[in-house]
Amino acid sequence: MDTHSGTAPALDLEPAARRMGELMDAVDDRQLSGPTPCPDYSVRELLAHVLGLAAAFRDAARKDLGPTTSTPPDSALPVLPGDWRESWPPLLDELVTAWRAPAASQGMTRAGGVDLPGSVAAMVVLNELVVHGWDLARSTGQEFEADEASLRSSQALLAPVDDDQGAESPFGPPVPVPHDAPLLDRVIGLSGRRPDWRPGD
């Protein structure tokens, strides 16, 4: 993973996590089998992935390294637990609280089987909440908004460095987006998605 973004101020996951929670709360069971911008995931798998990454990065913030932080996200198709509607609110709260601890961004940690600085891990999980929040919104016919600080952090993480314009983001090859497009569209393009994606595309 490219960590060229450098030192960043402390990030607050609360706005992105709150929006993710609102989106999850509004998902209808009839939508669980629908498509998402992630080719390998239905809405069901996308939700399972979000729950898994929330647990992994909560533990990464706590430096509680083990199975949740050592398993690559693509090792198996994620399975949505039957109690997901009850489990996500405390899990997202724990994620936000864990990354508010000063020690979370200090030193090294691990997530997805990758060792990385805590400060970079904070940017990665914030980006996951933003991009997958957009995925979920588009997949389920909901509106999506993100605060500017979160979008700027995602942009810094995903944008290729000047001498490596061909680099892919962790999500896939960037999709060209006009330079004067809204910041959200530019971030989504950097994540390898078409900002105009709709189910059925």
Backbone bond lengths (Angstrom), bond angles and torsions (degrees), N, CA, C in turn:
res aa  C-N    CA-C-N  psi(-1)  N-CA   C-N-CA  omega(-1)  CA-C   N-CA-C  phi
1 M - - - 1.468 - - 1.520 110.36 -
2 D 1.309 116.68 136.84 1.460 121.20 -178.99 1.519 109.45 -76.61
3 T 1.327 116.59 126.87 1.461 121.32 179.14 1.510 110.98 -115.84
4 H 1.348 116.17 30.98 1.448 120.53 -175.07 1.511 113.19 -70.37
5 S 1.332 117.67 -7.39 1.454 120.13 -172.92 1.524 112.84 -66.63
6 G 1.339 117.07 -16.95 1.454 119.11 174.74 1.521 113.48 78.59
7 T 1.311 115.56 -167.34 1.445 121.28 -177.46 1.517 110.57 -74.02
8 A 1.314 116.76 133.61 1.455 121.89 179.87 1.518 109.15 -126.87
9 P 1.325 117.92 152.79 1.454 119.71 176.28 1.517 110.60 -65.24
10 A 1.322 115.87 164.02 1.459 120.73 179.18 1.527 109.59 -55.89
11 L 1.315 115.53 136.39 1.452 121.01 -177.53 1.519 110.07 -104.33
12 D 1.320 115.83 144.65 1.460 121.16 176.55 1.518 107.61 -108.18
13 L 1.323 116.79 117.36 1.449 121.42 -178.85 1.526 112.75 -80.38
14 E 1.321 117.57 -10.01 1.461 120.10 -170.88 1.523 114.39 -57.79
15 P 1.353 120.73 -46.99 1.469 118.25 -179.45 1.527 112.90 -59.92
16 A 1.328 117.37 -44.86 1.465 120.24 -179.22 1.519 111.36 -68.78
17 A 1.326 117.13 -39.13 1.460 120.19 179.27 1.529 110.95 -67.93
18 R 1.325 116.87 -38.44 1.465 120.13 178.30 1.524 110.65 -63.24
19 R 1.337 116.63 -42.78 1.460 119.79 178.88 1.517 110.36 -65.71
20 M 1.328 117.87 -41.07 1.456 120.55 177.23 1.526 110.27 -59.09
21 G 1.320 116.64 -43.27 1.454 120.06 179.31 1.518 112.78 -62.40
22 E 1.318 116.91 -40.29 1.467 120.76 177.79 1.525 110.86 -62.39
23 L 1.318 115.87 -41.71 1.461 120.56 179.64 1.527 111.00 -66.06
24 M 1.323 116.80 -43.81 1.462 120.93 179.96 1.521 110.97 -63.57
25 D 1.309 115.74 -38.99 1.457 120.56 -178.12 1.523 111.83 -63.96
26 A 1.327 116.50 -27.66 1.465 121.14 -176.00 1.524 113.54 -92.20
27 V 1.318 118.08 -0.82 1.468 120.53 -179.56 1.526 109.93 -71.30
28 D 1.306 115.30 129.31 1.461 121.94 175.95 1.529 108.77 -88.63
29 D 1.327 117.24 141.22 1.461 120.18 -179.88 1.527 112.06 -55.12
30 R 1.321 117.32 -30.10 1.463 120.74 -179.58 1.526 112.36 -69.37
31 Q 1.334 117.15 -13.44 1.455 121.05 179.88 1.520 113.12 -92.25
32 L 1.322 118.07 -6.80 1.461 120.89 -171.52 1.521 113.46 -63.00
33 S 1.306 117.93 -28.74 1.465 120.18 -179.12 1.523 112.99 -91.28
34 G 1.321 117.97 1.16 1.455 121.63 -177.74 1.517 113.07 -72.78
35 P 1.345 116.90 162.50 1.465 121.86 -178.85 1.521 111.96 -76.38
36 T 1.315 115.18 161.72 1.469 122.47 175.91 1.526 108.77 -133.81
37 P 1.330 118.19 169.34 1.471 119.92 174.50 1.528 113.22 -64.26
38 C 1.328 117.67 -13.47 1.467 121.76 175.27 1.527 107.31 -87.63
39 P 1.328 119.20 108.71 1.470 121.23 -170.27 1.525 114.69 -54.54
40 D 1.330 117.50 -32.44 1.463 120.50 -176.06 1.526 113.18 -88.48
41 Y 1.329 117.50 -5.37 1.458 120.74 -173.28 1.522 112.05 -116.51
42 S 1.330 115.99 133.11 1.452 120.88 161.36 1.534 107.04 -82.81
43 V 1.317 117.39 178.26 1.462 119.90 175.99 1.519 110.04 -57.67
44 R 1.320 116.78 -38.52 1.473 120.95 179.96 1.527 110.68 -59.30
45 E 1.320 117.41 -48.95 1.472 119.96 -179.29 1.527 111.74 -68.96
46 L 1.326 116.86 -34.13 1.463 119.44 177.31 1.519 110.36 -62.24
47 L 1.322 117.13 -45.23 1.464 120.48 177.37 1.527 110.84 -61.22
48 A 1.327 116.57 -42.48 1.464 119.80 178.98 1.516 110.85 -63.13
49 H 1.326 116.86 -39.01 1.463 120.91 178.09 1.524 110.84 -63.27
50 V 1.316 117.18 -42.86 1.466 120.63 179.57 1.522 110.57 -62.43
51 L 1.328 117.07 -43.30 1.465 119.44 177.85 1.525 110.83 -62.66
52 G 1.324 116.36 -41.33 1.457 119.54 179.93 1.510 112.91 -65.47
53 L 1.326 116.88 -42.49 1.464 118.66 -179.92 1.524 110.99 -69.93
54 A 1.337 117.00 -32.64 1.468 119.22 177.49 1.526 110.80 -62.93
55 A 1.324 116.54 -43.17 1.468 120.02 178.14 1.527 110.70 -66.70
56 A 1.335 116.73 -42.16 1.464 120.40 -178.00 1.523 111.36 -63.63
57 F 1.331 117.08 -45.95 1.457 119.34 -176.95 1.526 112.35 -78.46
58 R 1.321 118.08 -24.69 1.468 119.61 169.58 1.518 109.39 -60.56
59 D 1.324 115.93 -47.61 1.463 119.95 -179.23 1.529 111.31 -70.08
60 A 1.333 116.76 -32.71 1.464 119.28 176.26 1.519 110.98 -63.44
61 A 1.332 116.64 -39.59 1.467 120.23 177.85 1.519 111.06 -63.54
62 R 1.314 116.49 -37.64 1.467 121.78 -178.94 1.524 112.33 -80.33
63 K 1.341 116.51 -6.67 1.471 122.74 -173.57 1.524 110.71 60.65
64 D 1.328 115.24 30.65 1.456 122.93 177.49 1.524 107.57 -94.35
65 L 1.328 115.21 76.26 1.452 121.17 -170.57 1.525 111.03 -82.51
66 G 1.339 115.01 134.90 1.457 120.66 -177.48 1.514 109.98 -179.09
67 P 1.331 117.41 -150.25 1.475 120.22 -176.88 1.524 114.12 -57.13
68 T 1.324 118.18 -37.57 1.466 118.96 -177.63 1.520 112.06 -67.79
69 T 1.323 117.55 -30.83 1.466 120.73 -176.37 1.526 112.85 -97.08
70 S 1.327 117.71 -12.52 1.462 120.96 -173.92 1.522 113.54 -102.15
71 T 1.318 118.02 -7.93 1.463 121.42 -176.39 1.519 110.65 -90.97
72 P 1.330 119.03 120.81 1.467 120.67 176.89 1.526 110.64 -60.44
73 P 1.326 118.37 141.93 1.460 120.51 -176.15 1.516 114.40 -64.81
74 D 1.341 117.40 -21.64 1.457 119.89 -178.62 1.529 112.20 -101.11
75 S 1.339 116.97 18.54 1.456 119.68 -178.14 1.522 112.19 -71.82
76 A 1.323 116.72 -26.43 1.465 121.82 178.63 1.520 108.18 -162.76
77 L 1.321 116.38 156.40 1.456 120.37 177.75 1.523 108.39 -67.50
78 P 1.343 118.45 125.19 1.463 119.96 -176.19 1.525 111.90 -67.17
79 V 1.322 115.71 144.71 1.465 122.24 -178.07 1.534 108.79 -110.98
80 L 1.314 116.38 127.85 1.460 121.56 -178.77 1.522 109.70 -79.75
81 P 1.337 118.29 121.60 1.465 119.51 179.56 1.525 111.33 -69.53
82 G 1.320 115.51 153.75 1.451 120.18 -178.33 1.518 113.55 -63.95
83 D 1.335 116.66 -25.88 1.470 120.21 -178.02 1.526 112.20 -99.27
84 W 1.336 117.11 26.75 1.461 119.61 -172.54 1.521 112.77 -60.25
85 R 1.322 118.08 -33.16 1.466 119.56 -179.24 1.532 111.74 -67.44
86 E 1.303 116.85 -28.34 1.465 120.39 177.06 1.520 112.15 -86.67
87 S 1.331 116.81 -26.82 1.468 119.53 -173.23 1.515 113.65 -86.05
88 W 1.351 118.50 -26.71 1.458 117.24 -173.76 1.526 114.18 -70.31
89 P 1.348 121.74 -37.66 1.475 117.57 -176.56 1.531 113.54 -60.16
90 P 1.354 119.32 -50.99 1.467 116.84 178.03 1.517 113.34 -65.55
91 L 1.328 117.36 -31.67 1.458 119.87 -178.89 1.523 111.23 -66.25
92 L 1.323 117.68 -45.03 1.457 119.57 177.82 1.526 111.48 -66.33
93 D 1.328 117.07 -37.11 1.469 119.75 175.94 1.528 110.77 -61.30
94 E 1.329 116.25 -43.37 1.466 120.29 179.60 1.527 110.91 -64.35
95 L 1.316 116.94 -38.00 1.460 121.26 178.58 1.524 110.78 -61.41
96 V 1.322 116.45 -48.76 1.465 121.05 -179.43 1.521 110.70 -62.07
97 T 1.325 116.53 -46.62 1.464 121.01 -178.66 1.525 111.10 -62.55
98 A 1.332 116.92 -42.00 1.463 120.57 -177.83 1.525 111.36 -61.20
99 W 1.332 117.53 -39.29 1.455 120.01 -177.75 1.517 113.18 -82.65
100 R 1.320 117.80 -5.29 1.461 120.03 173.31 1.523 111.98 -84.74
101 A 1.314 117.40 -12.98 1.460 120.80 177.00 1.524 109.25 -71.80
102 P 1.347 119.06 129.79 1.474 120.58 -178.22 1.521 113.57 -54.45
103 A 1.334 117.11 -34.47 1.461 119.89 -177.23 1.519 112.68 -68.86
104 A 1.336 117.76 -18.38 1.461 120.24 -175.97 1.524 111.76 -61.63
105 S 1.322 116.54 -39.75 1.468 120.85 -176.17 1.519 112.84 -90.21
106 Q 1.312 117.47 2.03 1.456 121.28 -178.49 1.520 110.38 -97.51
107 G 1.315 115.86 145.84 1.456 120.58 176.42 1.513 112.69 68.06
108 M 1.311 114.82 -161.22 1.468 122.10 -177.21 1.524 109.96 -101.90
109 T 1.336 114.94 157.77 1.449 121.35 173.32 1.523 107.90 -148.26
110 R 1.323 116.67 -168.52 1.459 120.26 -179.53 1.514 109.31 -143.48
111 A 1.332 116.16 141.44 1.460 121.77 173.87 1.516 108.31 -152.73
112 G 1.323 117.19 138.30 1.453 120.36 -178.29 1.511 113.66 61.45
113 G 1.325 116.37 23.99 1.454 120.64 -178.66 1.511 114.11 79.56
114 V 1.342 117.45 8.07 1.466 122.47 -178.32 1.523 109.64 -112.87
115 D 1.321 117.11 129.54 1.463 121.14 173.92 1.521 108.76 -83.00
116 L 1.313 116.39 132.67 1.461 120.83 -177.92 1.521 109.68 -157.38
117 P 1.342 117.27 158.07 1.464 120.14 178.56 1.531 111.01 -61.20
118 G 1.316 116.22 145.39 1.453 120.14 179.07 1.518 112.56 -57.50
119 S 1.337 116.92 -37.00 1.462 120.12 -179.06 1.526 111.44 -64.54
120 V 1.331 116.63 -34.51 1.465 120.65 177.78 1.526 110.20 -75.34
121 A 1.327 116.94 -38.91 1.463 120.58 178.07 1.527 110.80 -58.68
122 A 1.333 116.90 -36.99 1.464 120.06 177.90 1.520 110.88 -62.59
123 M 1.323 116.53 -41.36 1.462 120.30 177.89 1.527 111.09 -66.58
124 V 1.321 116.50 -37.95 1.460 120.41 -178.57 1.525 110.84 -64.61
125 V 1.331 117.27 -47.69 1.470 118.67 -177.57 1.525 110.98 -69.22
126 L 1.319 117.43 -35.00 1.465 119.13 175.89 1.526 110.06 -62.67
127 N 1.321 116.65 -42.68 1.459 120.52 177.72 1.525 111.14 -62.97
128 E 1.319 117.16 -39.73 1.466 120.49 177.84 1.529 110.55 -60.23
129 L 1.320 117.24 -41.95 1.461 120.36 179.60 1.522 111.17 -65.51
130 V 1.332 116.20 -40.74 1.466 119.96 -179.20 1.528 110.82 -67.17
131 V 1.320 116.79 -53.68 1.462 120.46 -174.21 1.525 111.10 -67.61
132 H 1.326 117.22 -45.07 1.461 118.68 -179.82 1.532 111.59 -73.70
133 G 1.326 117.50 -24.25 1.460 119.13 170.98 1.515 110.42 -63.74
134 W 1.328 116.00 -43.66 1.472 120.48 175.71 1.522 110.61 -62.03
135 D 1.345 116.30 -43.80 1.466 120.19 177.60 1.524 110.63 -54.85
136 L 1.314 116.01 -49.24 1.459 120.90 -176.01 1.524 111.04 -65.40
137 A 1.318 116.33 -41.42 1.459 120.02 179.12 1.525 110.59 -61.40
138 R 1.320 116.85 -48.55 1.461 119.96 -179.04 1.527 111.40 -63.93
139 S 1.306 116.78 -36.76 1.464 121.16 -176.72 1.517 112.54 -71.29
140 T 1.325 117.26 -25.20 1.465 121.06 -173.55 1.526 112.67 -117.51
141 G 1.333 117.31 13.45 1.458 120.92 174.70 1.515 114.61 71.08
142 Q 1.344 117.07 30.55 1.461 121.29 -179.90 1.532 110.31 -107.53
143 E 1.314 115.02 158.90 1.458 120.44 174.71 1.526 109.16 -79.45
144 F 1.325 115.83 150.16 1.466 119.14 178.11 1.517 110.14 -130.31
145 E 1.306 114.90 132.47 1.462 122.24 173.59 1.518 108.05 -133.57
146 A 1.321 116.11 147.90 1.461 121.37 176.21 1.517 108.60 -136.39
147 D 1.321 116.48 145.71 1.460 120.26 178.71 1.519 109.87 -71.55
148 E 1.314 115.94 153.57 1.466 120.33 -173.67 1.518 111.93 -63.52
149 A 1.335 118.33 -37.94 1.462 119.65 -179.07 1.526 110.85 -60.60
150 S 1.319 116.88 -41.93 1.463 120.08 178.76 1.520 111.14 -65.66
151 L 1.325 116.76 -42.30 1.465 120.37 179.54 1.528 111.54 -65.19
152 R 1.335 117.22 -39.99 1.466 119.98 178.63 1.523 110.78 -64.31
153 S 1.326 116.69 -37.44 1.457 120.26 178.06 1.528 110.56 -65.15
154 S 1.347 116.78 -43.99 1.460 120.23 177.80 1.521 111.29 -62.90
155 Q 1.317 116.43 -41.90 1.461 120.37 179.14 1.524 110.75 -60.29
156 A 1.333 117.06 -43.50 1.460 121.20 179.79 1.523 111.58 -64.59
157 L 1.321 116.37 -36.84 1.461 120.12 -179.05 1.518 111.96 -72.43
158 L 1.326 116.80 -39.90 1.462 121.49 -171.43 1.519 114.54 -89.35
159 A 1.337 117.66 -25.85 1.465 119.93 -174.21 1.528 110.44 -66.62
160 P 1.338 117.61 133.43 1.468 119.98 177.35 1.523 110.85 -69.90
161 V 1.310 116.17 150.69 1.461 119.93 175.25 1.516 108.32 -73.12
162 D 1.315 116.73 161.80 1.470 122.12 -172.45 1.519 113.12 -57.47
163 D 1.334 116.83 -36.19 1.463 118.51 -175.68 1.524 112.40 -94.44
164 D 1.330 116.98 12.30 1.463 120.55 -177.91 1.521 109.52 -141.43
165 Q 1.324 116.43 50.10 1.450 120.94 -174.71 1.525 112.95 -66.33
166 G 1.303 117.08 -15.71 1.455 119.02 179.22 1.515 113.57 -88.41
167 A 1.331 117.28 -0.33 1.456 119.73 -176.16 1.522 111.18 -66.80
168 E 1.326 115.53 144.51 1.451 120.75 176.40 1.521 109.73 -93.77
169 S 1.335 115.70 149.88 1.452 120.38 171.81 1.517 108.24 -74.19
170 P 1.340 118.29 169.62 1.460 119.49 175.68 1.521 112.55 -59.99
171 F 1.336 118.02 -18.85 1.454 121.96 -177.31 1.524 112.89 -91.72
172 G 1.336 118.76 -20.11 1.453 121.12 -177.45 1.516 110.88 141.87
173 P 1.342 116.63 179.76 1.469 120.12 -178.56 1.525 111.22 -60.59
174 P 1.331 118.56 136.38 1.471 120.24 177.63 1.523 111.13 -60.36
175 V 1.313 115.36 147.59 1.470 122.52 175.39 1.524 107.72 -100.86
176 P 1.336 118.97 126.59 1.463 120.16 -179.46 1.528 111.68 -58.91
177 V 1.324 115.21 132.93 1.459 123.14 179.07 1.528 107.09 -135.21
178 P 1.339 119.25 138.70 1.467 120.35 179.70 1.525 111.98 -54.05
179 H 1.329 116.33 143.68 1.459 121.21 -177.95 1.524 112.40 -63.21
180 D 1.346 116.38 -25.08 1.458 119.04 -179.24 1.521 112.26 -97.42
181 A 1.325 117.68 12.61 1.463 121.25 176.79 1.524 109.62 -70.00
182 P 1.330 117.69 159.23 1.468 119.37 175.74 1.522 111.47 -54.65
183 L 1.328 116.50 149.88 1.463 121.15 -177.78 1.519 111.58 -55.55
184 L 1.325 117.55 -40.56 1.464 119.86 179.36 1.521 110.80 -59.42
185 D 1.326 117.77 -45.20 1.462 120.70 179.47 1.525 111.16 -62.12
186 R 1.331 117.10 -38.54 1.460 119.80 179.90 1.528 110.93 -66.53
187 V 1.321 116.74 -39.77 1.466 120.40 177.68 1.525 110.21 -65.09
188 I 1.328 116.57 -44.13 1.459 119.97 -179.69 1.528 109.92 -63.38
189 G 1.329 117.73 -39.70 1.456 120.18 175.40 1.513 112.18 -61.13
190 L 1.326 117.29 -42.48 1.462 120.92 178.03 1.524 111.57 -62.64
191 S 1.327 116.59 -27.46 1.468 120.40 -179.46 1.529 112.34 -81.79
192 G 1.343 117.02 1.89 1.451 119.74 177.43 1.511 114.57 89.81
193 R 1.346 117.12 16.37 1.454 121.39 -178.28 1.525 110.72 -116.29
194 R 1.315 115.92 153.06 1.457 121.04 172.62 1.518 108.78 -83.77
195 P 1.325 118.29 122.96 1.472 119.54 -179.36 1.521 114.01 -59.73
196 D 1.346 117.99 -20.02 1.462 120.43 -179.55 1.533 111.94 -97.81
197 W 1.339 118.06 14.96 1.470 120.56 -178.48 1.519 111.21 -60.10
198 R 1.319 115.19 139.60 1.462 122.99 173.90 1.521 107.98 -138.96
199 P 1.337 118.52 153.79 1.468 119.84 175.42 1.520 110.74 -54.24
200 G 1.310 116.12 135.68 1.458 120.74 -178.31 1.515 112.55 100.76
201 D 1.353 117.01 -12.22 1.473 119.71 177.80 1.518 110.41 -70.55
